[in-house]
């Protein structure tokens, strides 16, 4: 029997504590904080959400006078690097850089096997890497795919 994956309900991790969000800091200087945002944690609060990065910003002050500021977002179910400004001036510069597309977000997904229906959806074809947003790479004889866009659904094959 082959491996198959079905899109199902996404399990949500328990809310993060102040210590847990602090442990996810990848970089900190006088201007920015870079954190590893886990999947399942919303960047901004909303109805039915018990916590969010926004609600945890006071825990990320690390002695700064100002509360860190959000300058971009990642979807709740997307894990990845989130950049926070440590003051208003840094927030303006970072927001402008994102607005002018001087920065870019790259989404990677590594899968085992080749999800043919995703290849077709992305406009690629088997064995082809002509689509600039899609690249197939092999490692240990198992193909993996790196995508430069977010993945909302996952297809699996053997």
N, C-alpha and C positions, 0 to 999 in steps of 0.2 A: 504494500500500500504506500502510496506517495504522501509526501508532506503537503498539507494544505492549511491555509489560514483563512479565517473568516473575519470580517469586520464585526466586532462585537462591542459591548459596552466598555468604555475606558474606565479602569479603576483609578480612583483618586487617592493619592497618598494623604496621610494625616497632615494637619497644618504644621508648618515649621515654627519652631521657637526662635527667640532672638539669638540664642547660641548657635542654633543650626544654620540660620541664614548667615551669621558672621563666619562660620566655618566654610561657607561656599564662596568667600571672597578670593578671587584669583589674583587681583592686582589692586593696590591702593597707593595713591599719592595725593598731593595737595589739590589736584584738579578733578580726578576721576576715581571711581570704584568700578571694578569689573567683577561681576559675579557669575557663578554657574547656576542658572535658573533651572530647577528640575521640571520635568513634565508634570502637569497637574496643578502647578502653582500659577494662578493668574497674576498678571502684572498689575492690573488695577482691579479694585473690588467691584462687586455687583450683587444683584439679587441672589441669595442662596449661597454666597461664598463666605466661608468662615475666615479666610485670610488671603492676603495678596502681598506682592512685593511692596506696593504702596503702603500697606498697613504696617509693614516691617521696617520702613525707612529710618525710624528713630533708632533702631538697633544698629544701624549702619553709620551712625554719626562718627564714631571713633574719636570723640572729643571735639569735633568741628562745631562751629557756632550754628551753621545752617544744616538743616535736614537735607540729605541727598535728593536730587531731582531726577525724575524719569525723563529721558530724552528720546527713547524709542521703545517699542513694545515687541514682545514675542507672544504668539498665541498661547493660551493656557496649556494646551496639550503638546507644546513644543518645548523641548529642553534646549538649552544653549547659553551662549554668552550674552549677558545684558550689561550695557554700559550705563552708569549713573554719573551725573555731574555732582561735584561736591559743593558747588556754589552757583549763584545766579549767572555770573559771567561765563563760567565754563558751560553752563546749560545753554546759554545763547549761542556760543560758538559751536557746540556739538549739534544742537538742533539745526543750525544753519548748514553745517556740513552734511547732515542727513538730508535736508531739504534740497541742497544743491547736488545731491548724489555724489559727493566727494568721498563718502563711505559707502560700503555695500554690505548687505547681509548675504551670506552664502549658506544654504541649507544642504546638509549631506545626509544621505540615508545609505546604510550598508545593509544589503540583503544577501542571504544565501540562496543560490539558484537564480534563475532569470525569470522575473515576472513579465511574461510576454504581453499580457494585456496592458501593463503599464508602459512597456516599450512602445506598443502601438499607439497608446493614448498620447505619449510624448512625441510621436511622429518619427520614431526611430524604426529600425528593422533589425532582425536577428543578425548579430555579428557586426553591425554597423556602428560607427562612432561619428558619423557625419554631422549629427545634430549637436550644435555647440553647447547646449545645456545638458547633455547626457553623455556620459562616458562609461564604458565598460572596462573593468580592470580584472585581471586574474591573479589570484593568490592561492597557492597550494592546490591548484587544479580546480578550484571552485570559483565561479565567476561572482564578482561583487559589482554593484552598480553605485556610482556616486552621482547624486542629483544636485543641481544647483538651484533647486526650488523646494518649497515645503511639501511634505508628504502628509496628506490627510487620510488616505486609505492605504492599506498595505495588502499586496497580493503575494502569495507564496506559491512556489512550485518546486518540484524536485529536480 
